[in-house]
Amino acid sequence: MPFNKALVALIAAGVAPAYAQSAAPLEVAAADPDTIIVTASRVAEKAGETQAPVTVITREDIDRLQPRDLPALLVGLPGVNVVSNGGPGKASSLFMRGTNGDHLVVLIDGLKVGSATLGTTAYEQIPVDLIDHIEIVRGPRSSLYGSEAIGGVIQIFTRRGSAGGALTPAFSLGGGNYGSGKVEGSVRGGYGRGGWYSVGLAGSTTDGINVRPAGDEPDHDGFRSASGSLNSGWTFANGATLEAHYLRADSHNEYDGSYSNEAYNRQQLFGGRARFSPLPVWDVTLGAGQSQDFGDSFHDTPVDDYMGGLTRNRGSIETYRDSYSWQNDLRVGAGQMLSAGVDFTHDRVGGDTAYAVDTRDNTGVFAQYQLRRAGHELQLSGRHDDNQQYGTHDTGAVAYAYRWSEGLHAGVSYGSAFKAPSFNDLYYPGYGNATLAPESSHSVELSTGGDGRFAGGRWNWALNGYRTTVDQLIVYNPLSGDYGAPDNIGEARILGAEAQLGAQRDALRAQLYLNWLDAENRSDGAGKGKALPRRARQTARVDLDHDWRAFSIGTTVFASGERYDNVANTVKLGGYTTFDLRADWRVLPSWTLQAKAANVLNKDYQTAAGYGSPGTGWFFTVRYAPAG
């Protein structure tokens, strides 16, 4: 379906139901402005008061949407372009606001995760069943988080208990076509007067599809995963808190490819945090932890001898990141807050690949001033990063907004950001370039939005426009070195706009997201003036849900425009539209049956050239969670 026709259908689907039952009272907006978030400014604030464009995905949203993995949950959200190499469990990339896949900071429970060698995060391996909620902040945030935060920051929070809460078990069991199945169980609760805990386990399996239909391996490429999380903490009588968390996700993946056709991966992290107040106006947060990314890849190749057969080649990569942080938040006057702190990270690489340099340290010092007074809001932030490999880099940001009492707001912001070269960019044998400089960016943004009530109910809307320039882009230069190497020869200019509209009327919820993007390559060479690859120029998504007492149904319609797969824009991937249907039935107060049909029209499409996507998929789930 052409994108323009699909867009008209999406808008009609998202708007018409909101007026079809005008006699019913509206209750809440699609996103609660009173939700407390911490990622946008590194301090707790209401989602409806932050100056940064933020999307919050709650556990209730995840249960309602029934995604098979994290990339499926994120498709079509504001600013997000997701590229998948073959469905659940397969390598996925996320381009935030048209920037590169490695221009995004990903945190889990406050710890920065991802591969230090690749510079990206394996979203497909993060267990969606163990997630409590997600905060997605769009736009540059290097002035608070350092390297990678050119496109934004995603923070994932795992599930946790509540102080003093009773022991609460929960589990779910499901299965569907493509040989798919999953199981998840958890126990959460509290102990004493201030303690809480949460323990969760999850596993999933799928036979998958033939991810490269035109390749020379006509088989199904499966995926298996097993994961677990543990969180515990204590809140003292004076308000001080201590908490610890652990997450591990193991997976076995099958591929089609010349380099690797099978891989075992592990994502693991553990850390802790302490919060206390030496003075009534002074809050201190201390954090420490380690994230790990392990990968063993295998490839079977024919043996060139008289007996024939296969030989198994193995490659392993291990990356470790130790993180430490000290943050101070001072209330320096009415409606004013000053935050300052230090972040320290130590990265190291192991495995069977001999990197010329396999460790590096980074120290970041940051400060932020926030003012809220009589509808005026001002935010200033700056950061100085000192890296053992590339030296120093300074970033800053300023944002101003005015907020009217009826919920309408408008603002303008500017921010600079940077991305440090990865270990592969710098030191991979026969490829790396140790003289690389960091990529840098400058972004400006105009935003407006509001929320309120109409005809007895609530609604919300937002509109954001942005312009980002990226300099010193690290791209492959075939003229560098003996065989070519990465080099700082790239430039890009990105223009974009995001619109969203949501409402809930009695038992009906509707949410519409629209994205427009013009990401132009301004580097010298064959790609100059062309669109950056794998970014759809337009996307749209509508979520509709309706409840009838113990029964609910819903649909998600997603439409994507065309995109190019290569720098020269000679390989075009067509636009497409997918329809998902879902339902759940609360059979008993604590028991729910769920069903989902994804891509019900069996649309054949690609987000990466040569990699297929699953056809119609169905999945049934039995879920137990104590009522209340």
C-alpha positions as CSV (number, residue, x, y, z in Angstrom):
1,M,0.0,0.0,0.0
2,P,1.5,3.4,-0.9
3,F,2.4,5.4,2.2
4,N,0.1,8.4,1.5
5,K,-3.0,6.1,1.2
6,A,-1.9,4.2,4.3
7,L,-1.5,7.5,6.2
8,V,-5.0,8.6,5.4
9,A,-6.3,5.2,6.6
10,L,-4.3,5.4,9.8
11,I,-5.5,8.9,10.6
12,A,-9.1,7.9,9.9
13,A,-8.7,4.8,12.1
14,G,-7.1,6.8,14.9
15,V,-9.5,9.8,15.0
16,A,-12.9,8.4,14.0
17,P,-13.4,6.1,17.1
18,A,-12.7,8.9,19.5
19,Y,-16.0,10.6,18.3
20,A,-18.0,7.5,17.5
21,Q,-19.1,7.1,21.1
22,S,-19.3,10.7,22.2
23,A,-21.8,10.0,25.0
24,A,-19.2,8.0,26.9
25,P,-17.0,9.9,29.4
26,L,-13.2,10.3,28.8
27,E,-10.9,9.3,31.7
28,V,-7.2,9.6,31.1
29,A,-4.8,10.6,28.4
30,A,-2.7,8.0,26.5
31,A,0.4,9.1,28.5
32,D,0.1,10.2,32.1
33,P,1.8,13.6,32.5
34,D,2.2,12.9,36.3
35,T,4.4,9.8,35.6
36,I,7.8,10.4,37.3
37,I,10.8,10.0,35.0
38,V,14.5,10.4,35.7
39,T,16.3,10.0,32.3
40,A,15.7,13.4,30.7
41,S,17.6,15.5,33.2
42,R,19.1,12.8,35.6
43,V,16.7,14.0,38.3
44,A,13.2,13.0,39.1
45,E,10.5,15.1,37.4
46,K,7.0,14.6,36.0
47,A,6.8,13.5,32.4
48,G,4.4,16.4,31.7
49,E,7.0,19.0,33.0
50,T,10.2,17.9,31.3
51,Q,11.5,20.0,28.4
52,A,12.9,17.1,26.5
53,P,10.6,15.0,24.2
54,V,10.0,11.8,26.1
55,T,8.1,8.6,25.5
56,V,7.3,6.4,28.4
57,I,6.3,2.7,28.0
58,T,4.8,1.1,31.1
59,R,4.5,-2.5,32.0
60,E,0.8,-2.2,31.4
61,D,1.6,-1.1,27.8
62,I,3.9,-4.1,27.3
63,D,1.3,-6.5,28.5
64,R,-1.4,-4.9,26.3
65,L,0.7,-4.8,23.2
66,Q,2.1,-8.3,23.6
67,P,5.4,-7.8,21.7
68,R,7.7,-10.8,21.1
69,D,10.8,-8.8,21.7
70,L,12.0,-5.2,22.4
71,P,12.5,-4.1,18.7
72,A,8.9,-5.0,18.0
73,L,7.7,-2.9,20.9
74,L,9.6,0.2,19.7
75,V,8.6,0.2,16.0
76,G,6.9,3.4,14.9
77,L,7.4,5.4,18.1
78,P,8.3,9.1,17.7
79,G,11.8,9.5,16.2
80,V,12.4,5.7,16.0
81,N,13.4,3.7,12.9
82,V,13.9,0.0,13.6
83,V,15.8,-2.3,11.2
84,S,15.7,-6.0,11.8
85,N,17.7,-8.8,10.0
86,G,15.0,-11.5,10.1
87,G,12.5,-11.3,13.0
88,P,12.7,-12.1,16.7
89,G,16.1,-12.6,18.1
90,K,17.9,-11.4,14.9
91,A,20.3,-8.4,14.9
92,S,18.4,-5.2,15.1
93,S,19.4,-1.5,14.7
94,L,17.7,1.6,16.0
95,F,18.2,4.9,14.2
96,M,17.0,7.7,16.6
97,R,16.0,10.8,14.7
98,G,17.9,9.8,11.7
99,T,21.3,9.4,13.4
100,N,23.4,6.3,13.2
101,G,22.7,3.1,15.2
102,D,25.6,3.8,17.5
103,H,24.5,7.4,18.3
104,L,22.3,6.3,21.2
105,V,23.0,5.8,24.9
106,V,21.2,2.7,26.3
107,L,21.0,2.3,30.1
108,I,19.5,-0.6,32.1
109,D,18.8,0.4,35.7
110,G,21.2,3.3,35.4
111,L,24.1,1.3,33.9
112,K,25.4,2.0,30.4
113,V,25.2,-1.2,28.3
114,G,26.3,-2.2,24.8
115,S,29.4,-3.6,23.0
116,A,32.6,-1.6,23.4
117,T,33.9,-3.2,20.2
118,L,30.8,-2.6,18.0
119,G,29.6,0.5,19.7
120,T,26.0,-0.7,19.5
121,T,23.5,-2.5,21.8
122,A,21.9,-5.9,21.1
123,Y,18.2,-4.8,21.6
124,E,16.9,-8.1,20.4
125,Q,18.7,-9.9,23.4
126,I,17.2,-7.7,26.1
127,P,14.3,-9.8,27.7
128,V,11.1,-7.8,27.3
129,D,9.3,-10.0,29.9
130,L,11.6,-8.7,32.7
131,I,11.1,-5.0,31.9
132,D,9.1,-2.8,34.2
133,H,9.1,0.4,32.1
134,I,11.1,2.3,29.5
135,E,12.0,6.0,29.2
136,I,13.0,7.2,25.7
137,V,14.5,10.7,25.5
138,R,14.9,12.1,22.0
139,G,17.6,14.6,21.0
140,P,21.2,15.3,22.1
141,R,22.1,14.5,25.7
142,S,25.9,14.3,25.7
143,S,26.0,17.3,28.1
144,L,24.6,14.9,30.7
145,Y,25.6,11.4,29.5
146,G,28.7,11.9,27.4
147,S,29.6,9.9,24.3
148,E,26.9,8.3,22.0
149,A,24.0,10.6,23.1
150,I,23.6,12.3,19.7
151,G,20.2,10.8,18.9
152,G,19.0,10.3,22.4
153,V,18.9,8.1,25.5
154,I,16.9,5.0,26.2
155,Q,16.7,3.8,29.8
156,I,15.2,0.4,30.6
157,F,14.1,-0.4,34.2
158,T,13.7,-4.0,35.3
159,R,10.8,-5.1,37.4
160,R,10.9,-4.5,41.2
161,G,8.9,-5.0,44.3
162,S,7.5,-2.6,46.8
163,A,8.5,-1.9,50.4
164,G,6.2,-3.7,52.8
165,G,4.4,-5.5,50.0
166,A,3.2,-9.1,50.3
167,L,4.9,-11.9,48.5
168,T,3.4,-11.8,45.0
169,P,4.0,-14.6,42.5
170,A,3.2,-14.2,38.8
171,F,3.9,-16.3,35.6
172,S,2.9,-16.6,32.0
173,L,3.2,-19.4,29.4
174,G,2.7,-19.1,25.7
175,G,3.2,-20.6,22.3
176,G,2.5,-20.0,18.6
177,N,3.5,-20.8,15.0
178,Y,7.1,-20.8,13.8
179,G,7.7,-23.2,16.7
180,S,7.5,-20.3,19.1
181,G,7.1,-20.5,22.8
182,K,7.9,-18.6,26.0
183,V,7.7,-19.0,29.8
184,E,8.1,-16.3,32.4
185,G,7.8,-16.3,36.2
186,S,8.5,-13.8,39.0
187,V,8.2,-13.3,42.7
188,R,8.0,-9.8,44.1
189,G,7.3,-8.2,47.5
190,G,8.8,-6.5,50.5
191,Y,10.4,-7.3,53.9
192,G,10.6,-5.5,57.1
193,R,9.5,-1.8,57.1
194,G,11.6,-0.6,54.2
195,G,12.8,-3.6,52.2
196,W,11.7,-4.8,48.7
197,Y,12.8,-7.5,46.3
198,S,12.0,-8.9,42.9
199,V,13.2,-12.2,41.2
200,G,12.3,-13.0,37.6
201,L,13.1,-15.7,35.1
202,A,12.2,-15.9,31.4
203,G,12.8,-18.1,28.5
204,S,11.8,-18.0,24.8
205,T,12.3,-20.1,21.7
206,T,11.4,-19.9,18.0
207,D,12.3,-21.9,14.9
208,G,12.3,-18.6,13.0
209,I,12.3,-18.1,9.3
210,N,14.9,-18.4,6.5
211,V,16.3,-14.9,7.2
212,R,18.0,-14.7,3.8
213,P,15.5,-16.2,1.3
214,A,17.9,-15.6,-1.7
215,G,20.9,-17.0,0.1
216,D,22.5,-20.5,-0.2
217,E,21.3,-21.8,3.2
218,P,17.5,-22.6,2.7
219,D,16.9,-23.4,6.4
220,H,15.0,-21.8,9.3
221,D,17.2,-19.8,11.6
222,G,16.1,-20.2,15.1
223,F,16.6,-18.3,18.4
224,R,16.7,-19.5,22.0
225,S,17.1,-17.3,25.1
226,A,17.1,-17.7,28.9
227,S,17.3,-14.7,31.2
228,G,16.9,-13.7,34.8
229,S,16.9,-10.6,37.0
230,L,17.3,-9.9,40.7
231,N,16.5,-6.5,42.4
232,S,16.5,-5.7,46.0
233,G,16.7,-2.5,48.2
234,W,16.0,-0.9,51.5
235,T,14.5,2.6,52.3
236,F,15.6,3.9,55.7
237,A,13.5,6.0,58.1
238,N,15.3,9.2,57.1
239,G,14.6,8.6,53.4
240,A,18.0,7.2,52.4
241,T,17.9,4.2,50.0
242,L,20.2,1.4,49.1
243,E,19.5,-0.9,46.1
244,A,21.2,-3.6,44.1
245,H,20.3,-5.2,40.8
246,Y,21.4,-8.0,38.5
247,L,20.4,-9.0,35.0
248,R,21.6,-11.8,32.8
249,A,20.4,-12.8,29.3
250,D,21.9,-15.8,27.4
251,S,20.9,-16.6,23.8
252,H,21.7,-19.0,21.0
253,N,21.1,-17.6,17.5
254,E,21.2,-19.1,14.0
255,Y,22.2,-17.0,11.0
256,D,22.8,-17.2,7.3
257,G,26.1,-15.6,6.4
258,S,29.7,-16.1,5.2
259,Y,31.2,-14.9,8.5
260,S,29.0,-16.5,11.1
261,N,26.0,-18.9,11.0
262,E,25.6,-19.6,14.7
263,A,26.3,-17.5,17.8
264,Y,26.0,-17.8,21.6
265,N,25.7,-14.4,23.4
266,R,25.4,-13.2,26.9
267,Q,24.4,-9.8,28.2
268,Q,25.1,-9.4,31.9
269,L,25.1,-6.5,34.4
270,F,25.2,-6.0,38.1
271,G,25.3,-2.8,40.1
272,G,24.1,-0.8,43.1
273,R,23.1,2.7,44.1
274,A,22.9,4.7,47.3
275,R,20.8,7.9,47.8
276,F,20.9,10.1,50.9
277,S,20.5,13.8,51.9
278,P,23.3,15.3,54.0
279,L,21.2,18.5,54.2
280,P,17.5,19.1,53.5
281,V,18.4,20.9,50.3
282,W,21.2,18.5,49.2
283,D,20.7,15.0,47.6
284,V,23.6,12.7,46.9
285,T,23.5,9.7,44.6
286,L,26.3,7.2,44.3
287,G,26.3,4.4,41.8
288,A,28.6,1.6,40.7
289,G,28.4,-1.5,38.5
290,Q,29.6,-3.5,35.6
291,S,28.0,-4.4,32.2
292,Q,29.3,-7.3,30.1
293,D,28.8,-8.3,26.5
294,F,30.0,-11.8,25.5
295,G,29.8,-13.4,22.0
296,D,31.0,-16.7,20.5
297,S,30.3,-17.0,16.8
298,F,30.7,-20.2,14.7
299,H,30.8,-21.0,11.0
300,D,31.0,-24.4,9.4
301,T,33.1,-24.5,6.2
302,P,33.9,-27.4,3.9
303,V,37.2,-29.2,4.5
304,D,39.3,-29.2,1.3
305,D,40.7,-32.7,1.5
306,Y,39.9,-36.2,0.1
307,M,37.6,-37.0,3.0
308,G,35.5,-33.9,2.7
309,G,33.3,-32.8,5.6
310,L,33.1,-29.6,7.6
311,T,35.3,-27.7,10.0
312,R,34.0,-25.4,12.7
313,N,35.6,-22.0,13.0
314,R,35.1,-20.0,16.2
315,G,35.5,-16.4,17.1
316,S,34.9,-14.8,20.5
317,I,34.6,-11.3,21.8
318,E,34.2,-10.1,25.4
319,T,33.7,-6.5,26.5
320,Y,33.5,-5.2,30.0
321,R,32.4,-1.7,31.2
322,D,33.0,-0.7,34.8
323,S,30.9,2.4,35.7
324,Y,31.0,4.7,38.7
325,S,29.0,7.9,39.3
326,W,28.7,10.6,41.9
327,Q,25.8,13.1,41.5
328,N,24.8,16.0,43.7
329,D,21.4,17.8,43.4
330,L,21.1,21.1,45.3
331,R,17.8,23.1,45.6
332,V,19.4,26.6,45.5
333,G,16.2,28.7,45.6
334,A,12.5,28.7,44.8
335,G,12.0,26.6,41.6
336,Q,15.8,26.3,41.1
337,M,18.0,23.2,41.1
338,L,21.7,22.8,40.5
339,S,23.1,19.3,39.7
340,A,26.8,18.4,39.4
341,G,28.7,15.2,39.3
342,V,31.4,12.9,37.9
343,D,31.1,9.8,35.8
344,F,34.0,7.3,35.4
345,T,34.0,4.4,33.0
346,H,36.7,1.7,32.4
347,D,36.3,-0.3,29.2
348,R,38.2,-3.5,28.4
349,V,38.1,-6.1,25.6
350,G,38.9,-9.8,25.7
351,G,38.5,-12.8,23.6
352,D,40.6,-14.3,20.8
353,T,41.1,-11.1,18.8
354,A,44.3,-9.3,19.4
355,Y,43.5,-5.6,19.7
356,A,46.5,-3.3,19.8
357,V,44.9,-1.5,22.8
358,D,42.3,-3.3,24.8
359,T,41.5,-0.9,27.7
360,R,40.6,2.7,28.1
361,D,39.2,5.1,30.7
362,N,36.9,8.0,30.5
363,T,36.1,10.7,33.1
364,G,33.2,13.0,32.6
365,V,32.4,16.0,34.8
366,F,28.9,17.6,34.3
367,A,26.8,20.4,35.7
368,Q,23.1,21.4,35.1
369,Y,21.0,24.3,36.2
370,Q,17.2,24.2,36.1
371,L,14.8,27.1,36.7
372,R,11.0,26.9,36.9
373,R,9.1,30.1,37.7
374,A,5.8,31.7,36.7
375,G,5.5,29.5,33.6
376,H,9.1,30.0,32.5
377,E,11.4,27.1,32.3
378,L,15.2,27.3,31.7
379,Q,17.7,24.4,31.6
380,L,21.5,24.9,31.1
381,S,23.9,22.0,31.1
382,G,27.5,21.3,30.2
383,R,30.0,18.4,30.4
384,H,33.7,17.9,30.0
385,D,34.9,14.4,29.0
386,D,38.5,13.3,29.3
387,N,39.2,10.0,27.4
388,Q,42.5,8.1,27.6
389,Q,42.4,7.5,23.9
390,Y,41.1,10.6,22.1
391,G,41.7,13.3,24.6
392,T,39.0,15.8,25.8
393,H,35.6,16.8,24.4
394,D,33.2,19.5,25.6
395,T,29.4,19.5,25.1
396,G,26.6,21.8,26.2
397,A,22.9,22.4,25.9
398,V,20.4,25.2,26.6
399,A,16.6,24.9,26.6
400,Y,13.8,27.4,27.3
401,A,10.0,26.7,27.4
402,Y,6.9,28.6,28.5
403,R,4.1,26.6,30.0
404,W,0.5,27.9,30.2
405,S,-1.8,26.9,33.0
406,E,-4.2,25.0,30.8
407,G,-1.4,22.5,29.8
408,L,-0.2,24.1,26.6
409,H,3.6,24.6,26.3
410,A,6.1,25.7,23.7
411,G,9.9,25.6,23.7
412,V,13.2,25.9,21.9
413,S,16.5,24.1,22.6
414,Y,20.0,23.7,21.3
415,G,22.5,20.9,22.2
416,S,25.9,19.6,21.1
417,A,26.8,16.0,21.3
418,F,29.6,13.6,20.3
419,K,30.3,9.9,19.7
420,A,33.7,8.4,20.6
421,P,35.2,5.8,18.1
422,S,34.6,2.2,19.2
423,F,37.4,-0.3,19.7
424,N,36.7,-1.9,16.3
425,D,37.0,1.6,14.7
426,L,40.3,2.2,16.4
427,Y,42.1,-1.1,16.8
428,Y,40.5,-4.1,15.0
429,P,43.4,-5.9,13.4
430,G,43.8,-5.0,9.7
431,Y,41.0,-2.5,9.9
432,G,41.1,0.0,12.8
433,N,42.4,3.5,12.5
434,A,43.9,4.7,15.8
435,T,44.0,8.4,14.6
436,L,40.2,8.7,14.5
437,A,38.6,11.8,16.1
438,P,35.1,11.7,17.8
439,E,32.1,12.4,15.7
440,S,30.3,15.6,16.8
441,S,26.8,17.1,16.3
442,H,24.8,20.3,16.8
443,S,21.0,20.2,17.1
444,V,18.2,22.8,17.3
445,E,14.6,22.0,18.1
446,L,11.2,23.7,18.3
447,S,8.5,22.0,20.3
448,T,4.9,22.5,21.4
449,G,2.2,20.4,22.9
450,G,-0.5,20.1,25.4
451,D,-2.9,17.9,27.4
452,G,-6.3,18.5,28.9
453,R,-9.9,17.5,28.9
454,F,-12.6,17.7,26.3
455,A,-16.2,16.5,26.5
456,G,-15.5,15.1,30.0
457,G,-12.3,13.3,29.1
458,R,-8.5,13.7,28.5
459,W,-6.3,14.0,25.5
460,N,-2.7,14.9,24.6
461,W,-0.8,16.1,21.6
462,A,2.8,17.1,20.7
463,L,4.6,18.5,17.7
464,N,8.4,18.6,17.5
465,G,10.7,19.8,14.6
466,Y,14.5,19.5,14.7
467,R,17.6,20.0,12.7
468,T,20.9,18.1,13.4
469,T,24.2,18.4,11.7
470,V,26.8,15.7,12.3
471,D,30.5,16.3,11.5
472,Q,33.5,13.9,11.4
473,L,31.2,11.0,10.7
474,I,33.2,7.8,10.9
475,V,32.7,5.9,7.6
476,Y,34.6,3.2,5.7
477,N,37.2,4.8,3.4
478,P,38.4,2.4,0.7
479,L,41.4,4.7,0.1
480,S,42.7,4.5,3.7
481,G,45.3,2.0,4.7
482,D,46.2,-1.2,2.7
483,Y,42.7,-2.5,2.5
484,G,40.6,0.4,3.5
485,A,39.7,1.6,7.0
486,P,37.3,3.8,8.9
487,D,38.0,7.5,8.5
488,N,36.6,10.9,9.6
489,I,35.4,12.0,6.2
490,G,31.6,12.0,6.7
491,E,29.1,14.8,7.2
492,A,25.3,14.6,7.5
493,R,22.3,17.0,7.7
494,I,19.1,15.8,9.3
495,L,15.7,17.5,9.3
496,G,12.8,15.9,11.0
497,A,9.3,16.3,12.5
498,E,7.3,14.3,15.0
499,A,3.6,14.5,15.7
500,Q,1.5,12.6,18.1
501,L,-2.1,12.6,19.3
502,G,-3.7,10.5,22.0
503,A,-6.9,10.2,23.9
504,Q,-8.9,7.8,26.0
505,R,-12.7,7.8,26.2
506,D,-14.2,5.4,28.8
507,A,-13.1,2.0,27.6
508,L,-11.5,3.3,24.3
509,R,-7.9,4.3,23.8
510,A,-6.4,5.8,20.7
511,Q,-2.8,6.9,20.0
512,L,-1.4,8.2,16.7
513,Y,2.3,8.8,15.9
514,L,3.6,10.4,12.7
515,N,7.3,10.8,11.7
516,W,8.9,12.7,8.8
517,L,12.6,12.6,8.2
518,D,15.0,14.0,5.6
519,A,18.5,12.6,6.4
520,E,21.0,13.7,3.8
521,N,24.6,12.5,3.4
522,R,26.9,15.4,2.7
523,S,30.1,13.4,2.6
524,D,32.3,13.5,-0.5
525,G,32.0,10.5,-2.8
526,A,29.2,8.4,-4.3
527,G,26.8,9.1,-1.5
528,K,27.0,12.9,-1.5
529,G,23.5,14.5,-1.6
530,K,21.8,11.1,-1.1
531,A,19.6,9.9,1.7
532,L,21.2,8.1,4.6
533,P,20.6,4.4,4.2
534,R,17.9,2.3,6.1
535,R,16.0,5.4,7.3
536,A,12.3,5.5,6.2
537,R,11.4,9.0,5.1
538,Q,7.9,8.7,6.7
539,T,6.4,6.4,9.2
540,A,3.0,6.3,11.0
541,R,1.5,4.2,13.7
542,V,-1.9,3.9,15.3
543,D,-2.8,1.9,18.5
544,L,-6.5,1.3,19.2
545,D,-7.8,-0.6,22.1
546,H,-11.3,-1.1,23.5
547,D,-12.4,-2.8,26.8
548,W,-15.6,-4.6,27.6
549,R,-15.5,-5.5,31.3
550,A,-13.2,-8.6,31.4
551,F,-12.6,-8.6,27.6
552,S,-10.5,-6.3,25.4
553,I,-9.4,-6.1,21.8
554,G,-6.9,-3.9,20.0
555,T,-5.0,-3.3,16.8
556,T,-1.7,-1.7,15.8
557,V,-1.4,-0.4,12.3
558,F,2.1,0.6,11.1
559,A,3.0,2.2,7.8
560,S,6.5,2.9,6.5
561,G,7.6,4.8,3.5
562,E,10.4,3.8,1.1
563,R,14.0,3.7,2.2
564,Y,17.4,3.0,0.6
565,D,19.7,0.3,1.7
566,N,23.0,1.7,0.5
567,V,24.9,4.9,0.5
568,A,24.6,5.5,-3.3
569,N,20.8,5.0,-3.1
570,T,20.8,2.4,-5.8
571,V,19.1,-0.3,-3.7
572,K,15.5,0.8,-2.8
573,L,13.3,-1.0,-0.3
574,G,9.6,-0.4,-0.8
575,G,7.1,1.0,1.7
576,Y,4.8,-1.3,3.5
577,T,1.9,-1.5,5.9
578,T,1.3,-4.1,8.6
579,F,-1.7,-4.9,10.8
580,D,-1.6,-6.5,14.2
581,L,-4.6,-7.7,16.2
582,R,-4.7,-8.6,19.9
583,A,-7.2,-9.6,22.5
584,D,-7.2,-10.6,26.1
585,W,-9.9,-12.1,28.4
586,R,-9.7,-11.9,32.2
587,V,-11.3,-15.3,32.8
588,L,-10.8,-15.0,36.6
589,P,-9.6,-12.1,38.7
590,S,-6.0,-13.4,38.6
591,W,-6.1,-15.3,35.3
592,T,-5.9,-13.9,31.8
593,L,-5.9,-15.4,28.3
594,Q,-4.2,-13.4,25.6
595,A,-4.0,-13.8,21.8
596,K,-2.1,-11.9,19.2
597,A,-1.9,-12.1,15.4
598,A,1.0,-10.1,13.9
599,N,1.2,-9.0,10.3
600,V,-2.3,-10.5,9.7
601,L,-2.2,-9.6,6.0
602,N,1.0,-11.6,5.5
603,K,2.9,-8.6,4.1
604,D,6.2,-9.4,2.5
605,Y,8.7,-6.6,3.3
606,Q,12.3,-5.9,4.1
607,T,13.9,-3.3,6.4
608,A,17.4,-4.5,5.3
609,A,18.1,-5.7,1.8
610,G,18.3,-9.5,1.5
611,Y,16.8,-10.1,4.9
612,G,13.2,-11.3,5.1
613,S,10.6,-10.6,7.7
614,P,8.1,-13.0,9.3
615,G,4.7,-13.5,7.7
616,T,1.5,-13.8,9.7
617,G,2.4,-14.9,13.2
618,W,0.0,-15.9,16.0
619,F,0.7,-16.4,19.6
620,F,-1.4,-17.4,22.7
621,T,-0.5,-16.7,26.3
622,V,-1.9,-17.8,29.7
623,R,-1.0,-15.2,32.4
624,Y,-1.4,-15.4,36.1
625,A,-1.1,-12.3,38.3
626,P,-2.9,-11.8,41.6
627,A,-5.7,-9.2,41.3
628,G,-5.0,-5.9,43.0
